[in-house]
């Protein structure tokens, strides 16, 4: 109860209080990394930064960016701000190839992660009465742990099943009365298919809510998931470099975007090419500065996520933390074809409006969109692609079950 009250206090913080904490923590974290991390000390000196002249959040644009490549080069612990003895765990970020990115945690960092996740639980009204099934992995990838820390803290019934074995996932949902499902955004689509194969009536399940993340997903896909499962599906952002799933913000029931926890993170949106900070409503790359982490707080970290600031005004739900759009994609997933720039999520939005949930985008000399559905949809889809994206890809209708299924993040984009 005490933890949820603390989460409520963080969620309902006034704008005045947010600004006060944000400025105080920003001044502290800049000096902290300078004093405790040779990496940032060299970086600031190279950029001619006098940390004593960094006095408020308005000075943040004077500081240099931190990139994922720098984190790779810092393997294993070259950006650590504390003695190794204070590290209680590590998690890993990065792609499937190349040098891994290691994110260390102190006990304080783990508690901060849990606290941010509890804010999400508070907004979604998840309590000790819930049965919470956690499908992301428990391992170096941070997926399952954040959900588990928060669920355990409120004494909920936890089913820490992890990824895979979809038939068992459904059996456990039915047999244990799962009310909250935590998963990647595309996994409910796989659950839906397997439930039909098993003859499981989704009305038998006690599911009420889903917390979905780890990959971009569209409003059209949300409609399908909510309709088929009769649940409320929340978008939960988060990246390992900032502490893990659920750390940076959450979506409120108003669904106007993602509320960013500004007392813990400064969030900017910049032009991916120039690094210039963009105005409200302009789409660009999301940049995070961690204000309340201890082992490896990152300053102006270029996340690769694509979004835009929606508003810095209070939301209808009462939350006064800033709102950004749901993540549209990643900068390295942007496709440029015949002068048109788009993301896989833009393709999904069109396909899902026709009930199509299984698709693949193949990039060769042209853009090919393969989908499982009726051939009769091709002309309608071609019309919508031309109208909404400005070009017509090659559309290939496939029989149901043709495309590969995924129990983790769905691989929608194939570059040949």
N, C-alpha and C positions, 0 to 999 in steps of 0.2 A: 504493500500500500504506500509506504514512504517513497519508494522508487517511482511509482506512477504519479504521485503528487509532485515530485521533482520534475518529472517529464512534463506534466501539465503546466508547471510554472515556466519551463523553458518554451513551450509552445505558445503560451499566452503572454509572453514578454512584450512590454510596451515598446514602441519605436524609440522613445527616449532612452530606455534601458538598453536596448539593442545597441544603439550608437555609442553609449557610454562604455559598455563592455567591449565592443568591437575595437574602439580606439585604444582603450587601455591594453587589451591583449595584443593588438597589432604592434604598439610601441615595444611591449615586452618581448614578443616573439622575434622581432628584428634584431634586438640586442642579444637575445638568447642564442640564436643561431650564429651570430657573429662571434660571440664569446666561446661557444662550445663546439663549433663545427669548422674545421680547417677548410672544407669545401666552400662553405658560404663566406668565410673570411676572405679567401682568395678571390671569390667571385665578386664580392662587393668592392674590394680594393681595386680589382681590374676595371670595374665599371665606374670608379671614382666616387663611390658612395661613402658619405660621412654619416654613420648611423645616428649620431647625435642630432642630425638635422632632419631625421625622419620622425615626425612628431604626430602625424595623424594618418588616417586611411587615405586622405586626399593625396598623400605623398607616395602612394603605392606604385604609381606608374613610373617613378624614378628608379625602381628596383628592376634588376634583370629577371628574365624568365628562367625557369628550370624546365628542362626537357626530359623526355623518356630516355633519349640516348645518353644523357648525362647519368641517369639512374643505372642504366646498363653498365656504363663504364665504372660506376662506383661499386660494383659487385666485389666482395659480398656486403661489407658494412662501412664503406668509406664516407658515408654522409651521417653516420651515427653521432648524436649529440650527447650521449650518456655513456658511462663505462659499460662495457659488454655485460658485466655482472648484473646490471639493472634490466637487461632484456629478458622477458619471460616467454616470448614466442616470436616466430616470424611467419609471414604469409608471402605469397609470391604473386606478382603481376607480370604482364608482358605477353608476347605472342607465343606460338608453339615452337618457334625456332629462335636461334640467337641466344645471347646472354640473358639469363633470367633477371628480373628486377625483384630484389628482396626488400620487404618492408618489415622492419623490426618494431616490436611493441614493448613498452614497459607495462607494469601493472596499471598505472594511471591511464595509459592509452587503451587498454582493454576495457577499463571502466568507462572511459569516454565513448567508446564504440557502443557499449551496452546502453549507455544513457541516451545516445542518439536513436538507437533502435527502439527504445522504450517510448520515445516521442511518437514514432510511427505507430506503435501499438496503442498508445493513448488516442491518437486521431482516429484510428480504425476501430476503436472500442474493443480491443482484444484484451481479455482478462484471464484470471486464473480458472474460470469456468470453461475455457476453450480447450479443444484438443488440436494441437498444432503439428501438422505433418511437414517435415522439412526435407525437401528433395534435392537441393544443391549439395555438392560434394563437401565432405569434411576432410580437408587435407591442406596442402600448401595453397591451393586456391581458396579464397576466403569464404566462398559461397555459404555453406551451412552454418558457420560459427556465429555470425552476428544474430541470426534468427534464434539460434539455440541460447546464446547468452541472455537475451531478453526474455524468451519463453521460460527459461529456468528461473530467472530472477523473480518472476511473478507467480511461480509455482503452478504453471499450466501443465497439462498432460502433454508431454512431448513425444512425438514419434519421429526419431532422428534417422529416418530410413536412408537418406542419401540418394544418389542418382541411380537410374536403371531399374530393371525388373518391373516394368509397367504393370504387369498383371498383379504382382504383389502390392504395388502402390494402391491399386484400386481395391483389392481385397482389404487392405488395412484401413482405407478410408471407410469402407462399409462396416467392417467388423469392429473398429475402435471408435466409430462415430466422429471422424475428423471434421472439425468445423472451420479450420483455417489451413489453407494450403500455401506453402511458400515454395516458389519454383522460378525457373527461367520463364520468360514471357511466352515462348512457343510451346512449352511442355504440355499445357492443358489441351492443345490440339491433338497431341499424341494420346493423351489419356482418353480423350473423346472417342478416337478411333478404336482403341483397344476395349473400351467399355462396350461398344457396339459388338465387337467380336465376341466378347465374353457373355453377352446378353445381360449386362448389368444396366438396370434402369437407373439413370442419374437422379431420378426423383427419390430413390432409396437413400441416397447419400445425405448426410447432415451438413454438407458444406454450406457456409454462409459467406466466406470472404476468401479472396486470394491476394497475396502479395507477390507481384510479378516484376522481375527486373532482369538485369544482366545483358539485355539486348534491346534495341529499339523495337517498339510495337505500336501499332496505330490504333486510332479510335475505332475504325471499322473492325479490326480484329478483336478489340475489346467487346464490341457489341455481340460478336459471335460467341465469345467465351461466356459472357454474362448471360446471354439468352440460353445457351445450351446447358449450363451448369446451375442457372438461377442463383448467381452469387453477385457480390460487389467485388470488382477487381481493381486493386490499387497498384499504381506504378511506384516502385521503390527504386530510386537511383542509388548510386554509390560506386566508388572505385577503390581498389586496394590501396592506391597511393595516398588516399585521404583517410584510410583506416578501415575500409571495407564496406560491404553492403549496408545501406541505410544510414551511413554516417552524415552525408552532406545535406539530406533533405527528405521530403516526403510529399505526397499528393493528398490534398484535403478533399472532402466530399463535393466541393464546388467544381472541381475538375477544371480549373482555369490554368493549371500548370503545376509546377513543382515548387513548394516552399523550401527555400534554402536557409539552413540554420546559421544565420549571420553572426551569432555570438560565438560560433566555433569556426566559421569559414568565411573568408572574403571571396565573393564570386564576381568575376569580370567576364565580359564577352568581348573578344578582340577579333580584328581582321586576321585571318590565318596567314596572310601573306606579309602584311606590314607590321602586325602586332599592335596596331592602333586600337585603343579602347573604343568600342562602338556605342552608339546611342540606344536608348530603349527601343525595342522593336526590330532592331537590325540583327540579322542572323550572322553568327560567327562561331569562333572556337571558345569553349568555356575554359577559363583559367581559375584555378583554386589556390588560395593561401590558407594553410591550416593554422589556426590561432591557438589551439588548446591541446596540441599533442606534444609529446615529450621526447620520444626516441629519435624520430626523424621527421620533424615538421617541415613541409616543403613550402617554399616561397614562390608564388606566381607560377604554379605548375601548369603547363600546357597539356590539357587532358586529351585533346583530340576529339572531344565530344562537340556536337553541333547543336546550338540552341540560340535563344535570344531572351533578353530581359522582357518580361511581360509587364511588370509593375513593381514599384517600390511603395505603393500605397497599401493600406490595410485591405485584406481580402474580405469578401462577404462572410466568410466563416469566422472572422474575427482575428485571424493570425496576421501579425504585423511584420513578419519576416518577408523579404522580397520573394517574388515569384518569377520563375523562368519557364519557358516552354518545355514540354516533355522532350527528351533527347531525340533528335531526328535521325541521327546517325553519327558516324565518325568521319573526320576530315579525310582519312585515307580510304574510305569507302565511297567517296563521291565519284560519280561517273560523269564524264563529259563526252557527249556524243552529238556531233553536228552542231556544236555550239550550245547545246542544252546541258545544264548541270542538274543532276538529280541524284537521289539516294535510293537504296533498296526499299526503304520505308515508303517512298512515293509510289513505287510499283505495288507494294502490298496494299496500300490504301485503295487503289483502283480494283485490284483483284478481290480483296475481301468484301468490297461492296456488292459483289456478285456471289458471295458465299464461298469463294475459293480460298482455301487455307494452305494448300500445298503447292509450292512453286519454286522455281529456280531461275536465276538470271545468269545467262552465259555471255561473257564478253569475248568476242573474237573480232573480226573486222566489222561486225555489226552487233547490235544488241538483240539477243534472243531471249524471250521470256517463255519458259516451259511451265505449264500448269496442268494440274489434274482437274479435268472438267470437260464439259461437252463442247464438241467442235462448233456448235451453233453460237457459242459465246464469242468466237474470234472476231467477227465483224463489229460487235458491240464494244468489245475491249479495245480494238484498234481505234474506233471513234473516240473513246474516252482518253486513250493515251495521247492521241493527237490534240484533243481539246485541253487536257490538263497538264501535259508535259511538253507538248509542242513537237512530238515526233511519233512515228509508228514503228515499234520494234517488230521483229519477226515473232509471231505468236504461234506456239505449238501446243495443241491440246493433247493430253496424255491420258491413258486409262488410269482409274483409281488404283493406287498402290505402286505406281511406277517409280516415283521418286524416293530417295533415301529418307528415312525417318531419323530424328535426333532426340535423344533423351537429355541432352544438355543444350547449349546454344545451337540454334539452327544455322546451318551454313547455306545461306541463300545466294551468295554471289560466287560465281566461278569464273576465273580469268584464265583463258586458254592461251 
